C-alpha cells in the first residue's frame, strides 16, 4: 500500500535534480554574460568554480547571488550522481 507513494517520490527526485542542474547552469551563464566585470575577459573554465577566481570576475554587487547559483548547481549535480549510484547499487543488490 505504501510502496506506491515511495515509487512516486523515487520518480521525482532525479527529475528535480536534473532540473536543478539545468536551470542553475543556464542562470550561471546568464550571470556570466550580464555581470562580468568590464575587461575581465571572462572565460568559463575550472577556476570559475573557485570562489576567489569567480570573485575577481563578477561584479561585487551580484557575487553572492552568483555564488548561490554555483552552490545549487554543485548540490544538484552531486545529488544526481549519488542518486544514480544508489539506484545502481540497489539494482545490483536486488539481482543477487
Helices and strands as residue ranges (DSSP letters): H 3-35, G 46-49, H 51-57, G 60-62, H 63-94
